[in-house]
Amino acid sequence: MKHEKYIQRCLQLAKNGIGTTRPNPSVGAVIIYDNKIIGEGFTSPYGSSHAEVNAINSVQNQELLKEATIYVTLEPCSHHGKTPPCADLIIEKGIPNVVIGCIDTNSLVAGKGIERLKKAGRNVVVGICEEACKEHHKRFFTVQNKKRSYIILKWAETKDGFIAPLTKDEQKPVWISNTYSQQLVHKWRSEEHAILVGTNTVIADNPSLTVRSWSGNNPIRIIIDKDLKISATATVLDGNVKTVVLYERKEKRDVISNDSEKSEKLIYEEIDFSSHVAEQICEVLHKHHIQSVIIEGGAQTLQTFINANLWDEARVFIGDVNFGEGVKCPDFNAKLSSEEKIDNDILRIYRND
């Protein structure tokens, strides 16, 4: 049970790096000496130190490392990237025991870190809280193993199964979920690399798709606009956040005027909307090295990914309201993973196993 306790602490630490370490995984590390924690760390923003380095550097008496155990959520790297290999640092510091949550499936690592540690005479234990560690590193693993972004579907529906009213008077959202759920969505946005919506959502609501009710980075905006119907004055085209517009027409209109700063953040990618739209969108996301995307689009956009079976997780709010009539929620049949109440809302999480 001792191993599990310290890996759980590693996972707590690792959550601090979510949304800042991409394309690296957000790893947590803990160093134990005489059954006491003497060092902790998590992955710094991309280009800076990994979790193992931060944990080792936090130890005041470096001599204790020669009798210590280091716990990490993910196999220490064994290759030179922006930083030197963490496996080499562990060996150099003389740390005799290494406990690992899960193996890194990145082809540059994939057991090589463990092999290097064992060859140096280190005692290595692998697979502690393995499923929890894999769950934490799900975005990184999806990119490595499936060559696409981790895809999260998100919508709110009424108790009678509608996602939006048929008509409305103003160009702004009609809220189904409560303010606590809305704040949670902003937290999610800060954790994911990109956010995707379709044309109808932008025209109907004029959203900003930014993080406002939470502290964190704004996600990259992915906008589906087949015929370039969205007004150049729409908030999503303001150039404040990197935005990728997916369109079909050969000739795109001039939506950026002569604003060079704005044009650098507005990118147009042409795809063929006649078939395999979700697959093509995934290819564009992979091209832009996007690790995860939360799809907040309307029913049509969500259904496109559901029909193509290109999704990993769905987060569905059931609001305490009835519309009587409206736009039906997506046609959806999946395994319920968890359910919780958020005041008068119900949040259901589904997994695509």
C-alpha positions in Angstrom: 0.0 0.0 0.0 3.0 2.3 0.5 3.7 2.4 -3.2 0.1 3.2 -4.0 0.0 6.1 -1.5 3.0 7.8 -3.0 1.9 7.3 -6.7 -1.4 8.9 -5.7 0.5 11.9 -4.4 2.4 12.0 -7.7 -0.9 12.1 -9.5 -2.1 15.0 -7.3 1.1 16.9 -8.2 0.8 16.0 -11.9 -2.6 17.7 -12.2 -0.8 21.1 -11.6 0.8 20.9 -15.0 -2.2 20.0 -17.1 -2.6 22.4 -20.0 0.9 23.9 -19.8 3.3 21.0 -20.7 2.2 20.1 -24.2 3.4 18.3 -26.2 5.1 16.7 -23.1 2.9 14.8 -20.6 2.3 16.3 -17.2 4.2 14.0 -14.9 4.3 14.0 -11.1 7.3 12.9 -9.0 7.9 12.3 -5.3 11.1 11.3 -3.5 11.0 9.3 -0.3 13.7 8.8 2.4 13.0 6.9 5.6 9.3 6.9 4.9 9.2 10.7 4.6 8.7 12.9 1.5 11.9 14.9 1.0 11.2 16.1 -2.6 8.3 16.7 -4.9 7.9 18.1 -8.4 5.7 18.1 -11.6 6.5 18.9 -15.2 7.3 22.6 -15.9 5.9 24.3 -19.0 7.3 22.9 -22.3 11.0 23.5 -22.8 11.8 23.5 -19.1 12.4 20.9 -16.5 10.7 17.5 -16.2 9.0 16.3 -13.0 12.0 14.2 -11.9 14.4 17.1 -12.3 12.1 19.4 -10.2 11.7 16.8 -7.5 15.4 16.1 -7.3 16.3 19.8 -7.2 13.8 20.3 -4.3 15.7 17.9 -2.0 17.7 20.0 0.4 20.2 17.3 1.4 21.3 15.7 -1.9 23.2 13.0 0.0 19.9 11.5 1.1 19.2 10.6 -2.6 21.7 7.7 -2.4 19.2 5.9 -0.1 16.0 7.3 -1.5 13.1 6.1 -3.7 11.7 8.2 -6.5 8.1 7.7 -7.5 6.9 8.9 -10.9 3.5 8.6 -12.8 5.3 7.8 -16.1 8.5 6.1 -17.1 11.5 8.5 -17.0 12.6 9.6 -20.4 15.8 8.1 -21.9 16.4 10.5 -24.9 17.6 14.0 -25.4 14.8 16.5 -26.3 14.6 20.0 -25.0 16.2 18.6 -21.8 18.6 15.7 -21.0 17.2 12.2 -20.1 15.7 11.9 -16.7 16.8 8.3 -16.4 20.4 9.5 -16.6 19.9 12.1 -13.9 18.4 9.4 -11.6 21.4 7.2 -12.2 23.8 10.1 -11.8 22.3 11.1 -8.4 22.6 7.5 -7.2 18.9 7.0 -6.4 18.7 3.2 -5.9 14.9 2.7 -6.1 12.5 3.8 -8.8 8.7 3.2 -8.7 6.8 3.9 -11.9 3.1 4.2 -12.5 3.0 3.3 -16.2 5.3 2.7 -19.2 5.7 5.5 -21.7 4.4 4.4 -25.1 6.3 7.1 -26.9 8.6 5.2 -29.3 11.5 7.3 -28.2 11.1 5.8 -24.7 8.8 2.7 -24.6 10.7 0.7 -22.0 14.2 2.2 -22.8 14.1 4.3 -19.6 13.4 1.3 -17.5 16.0 -0.8 -19.3 18.6 1.9 -18.7 17.8 2.1 -15.0 18.0 -1.6 -14.5 21.3 -1.9 -16.4 22.6 0.7 -13.9 21.6 -1.6 -11.1 18.5 0.3 -9.9 15.6 -1.5 -8.3 12.6 -0.7 -10.6 9.0 -1.4 -9.9 6.4 -0.8 -12.7 2.6 -0.7 -12.8 1.6 0.9 -9.5 -1.8 2.5 -9.9 -1.3 1.8 -13.5 -4.9 2.5 -14.7 -5.1 5.8 -12.8 -1.8 6.9 -14.3 -2.9 5.9 -17.8 -6.1 7.9 -17.3 -4.1 10.9 -16.2 -1.9 10.7 -19.3 -4.7 9.9 -21.7 -4.2 12.9 -23.9 -0.5 12.1 -24.4 -1.1 8.4 -25.0 -3.9 9.1 -27.6 -1.5 11.3 -29.6 1.2 8.6 -29.4 -0.9 5.6 -30.1 -3.7 6.8 -32.3 -2.0 9.7 -34.0 -4.9 12.0 -33.3 -6.1 14.4 -30.6 -7.9 13.2 -27.5 -11.5 14.1 -28.3 -14.0 15.2 -25.7 -17.6 15.8 -26.6 -19.5 18.3 -24.4 -23.1 19.5 -24.4 -26.0 20.5 -22.1 -29.4 19.1 -22.7 -32.8 19.7 -21.1 -34.7 17.1 -19.1 -36.8 16.5 -22.1 -33.8 16.0 -24.4 -33.2 19.2 -26.3 -29.9 20.9 -26.8 -31.2 24.3 -28.1 -34.5 26.1 -28.8 -35.8 26.2 -32.3 -35.7 30.0 -32.4 -34.5 32.8 -30.2 -34.5 36.6 -30.2 -30.9 37.4 -29.4 -27.4 36.4 -30.7 -26.3 34.9 -27.4 -26.5 31.5 -25.7 -29.6 30.1 -24.2 -28.3 28.6 -21.0 -29.5 25.1 -20.0 -26.9 24.4 -17.3 -26.4 26.4 -14.1 -23.6 28.9 -13.3 -21.6 26.3 -11.4 -21.6 24.0 -14.4 -20.7 26.9 -16.7 -17.7 27.7 -14.5 -16.6 24.0 -14.6 -16.7 24.2 -18.4 -14.2 27.1 -18.3 -11.9 25.0 -16.1 -12.1 22.3 -18.7 -11.3 24.8 -21.5 -8.1 25.7 -19.6 -7.1 22.1 -19.5 -7.6 21.2 -23.2 -5.4 22.3 -26.2 -8.3 23.3 -28.5 -12.0 23.9 -28.6 -14.2 23.2 -31.7 -17.6 24.5 -32.8 -19.5 24.7 -36.0 -20.9 27.5 -38.1 -24.4 27.5 -36.6 -23.1 27.8 -33.1 -21.0 30.9 -34.0 -23.8 32.5 -35.9 -26.4 31.8 -33.2 -24.4 32.7 -30.1 -21.3 34.7 -31.2 -19.2 32.9 -28.6 -15.6 33.9 -27.6 -14.6 30.3 -26.7 -12.1 31.6 -24.2 -11.4 31.0 -20.5 -13.1 33.7 -18.5 -14.5 32.1 -15.3 -11.2 30.3 -14.5 -7.5 31.0 -14.5 -5.6 29.4 -17.4 -4.6 29.5 -21.0 -7.2 30.0 -23.7 -7.6 27.0 -26.0 -6.9 27.2 -29.8 -10.2 27.8 -31.6 -11.2 25.4 -34.3 -14.1 26.7 -36.4 -16.0 24.7 -39.0 -17.2 27.2 -41.6 -17.8 25.3 -44.8 -19.0 28.2 -47.0 -17.4 31.0 -45.0 -20.7 32.3 -43.7 -19.4 33.6 -40.5 -19.2 37.4 -40.3 -15.7 38.9 -40.3 -16.8 40.8 -37.1 -17.5 37.5 -35.2 -15.6 37.3 -31.9 -14.0 34.0 -32.9 -12.3 35.8 -35.8 -10.9 38.7 -33.7 -7.3 37.3 -33.9 -6.8 37.4 -30.1 -6.5 33.6 -30.0 -5.0 31.2 -32.5 -7.9 30.1 -34.6 -8.1 27.5 -37.4 -11.0 27.8 -39.8 -12.0 24.7 -41.7 -13.7 25.6 -45.1 -14.4 24.1 -48.5 -14.5 26.9 -51.0 -11.4 27.3 -53.1 -11.4 31.1 -52.9 -11.6 32.5 -49.4 -12.7 36.0 -48.8 -10.5 38.6 -47.1 -11.5 38.5 -43.5 -8.4 39.9 -42.0 -8.0 43.2 -43.8 -4.4 44.4 -43.5 -3.9 43.5 -39.9 -0.8 41.3 -40.0 -0.9 40.5 -36.3 -4.4 39.2 -36.7 -3.6 37.2 -39.8 -0.8 35.4 -38.0 -3.4 33.9 -35.6 -6.1 33.2 -38.3 -5.3 30.0 -40.2 -7.5 28.6 -43.0 -7.5 24.9 -43.7 -9.4 23.5 -46.7 -11.2 20.1 -46.3 -13.6 18.1 -48.5 -17.1 18.1 -46.8 -18.5 15.4 -49.1 -17.3 12.5 -46.9 -15.2 11.5 -43.9 -15.4 15.0 -42.4 -14.5 14.0 -38.9 -11.5 12.0 -40.1 -10.3 15.1 -42.1 -10.7 17.3 -39.1 -8.6 14.9 -37.0 -5.9 15.1 -39.6 -5.9 18.9 -39.5 -5.7 18.8 -35.7 -2.8 16.4 -35.8 -1.1 18.6 -38.4 -1.2 21.5 -35.9 0.1 19.2 -33.1 -3.1 19.6 -31.1 -3.0 17.1 -28.2 -6.7 17.4 -27.1 -9.9 19.1 -28.2 -13.2 19.7 -26.5 -16.1 19.8 -29.0 -18.7 22.3 -27.9 -20.5 22.5 -31.2 -24.2 22.0 -32.0 -26.0 18.8 -32.5 -24.8 18.4 -36.1 -21.2 18.9 -35.3 -21.4 16.5 -32.3 -23.2 13.9 -34.3 -20.6 14.0 -37.0 -17.9 12.7 -34.6 -20.3 10.3 -32.9 -21.2 8.7 -36.2 -17.6 8.4 -37.2 -16.9 6.9 -33.7 -14.1 9.5 -33.3 -14.4 10.5 -29.7 -12.9 9.4 -26.4 -15.1 11.0 -23.7 -18.4 12.7 -23.6 -19.4 15.1 -20.8 -23.2 15.8 -20.8 -25.0 18.2 -18.5 -28.7 17.6 -17.8 -30.2 20.9 -16.8 -33.2 21.4 -14.6 -35.3 22.8 -17.4 -37.7 21.7 -20.2 -38.1 23.2 -23.6 -41.1 21.3 -24.9 -39.7 21.5 -28.4 -36.3 22.4 -29.9 -33.2 20.9 -31.4 -32.8 17.3 -30.3 -29.7 16.3 -28.4 -27.3 14.0 -30.3 -28.3 10.4 -30.9 -26.0 8.7 -28.5 -25.4 5.3 -27.0 -22.4 4.7 -24.8 -21.2 3.4 -21.5 -21.9 5.6 -18.6 -18.6 6.1 -16.6 -19.8 8.4 -13.8 -22.6 10.7 -12.7 -22.7 13.5 -10.2 -24.9 16.4 -9.2 -23.8 20.0 -9.6 -26.5 21.9 -7.6 -29.6 21.2 -9.7 -27.7 19.9 -12.8 -26.6 16.3 -13.4 -23.3 15.7 -15.1 -22.8 12.4 -16.8 -19.4 11.2 -18.2 -19.3 8.6 -20.9 -16.3 6.7 -22.2 -15.8 5.3 -25.7 -14.1 1.9 -24.8 
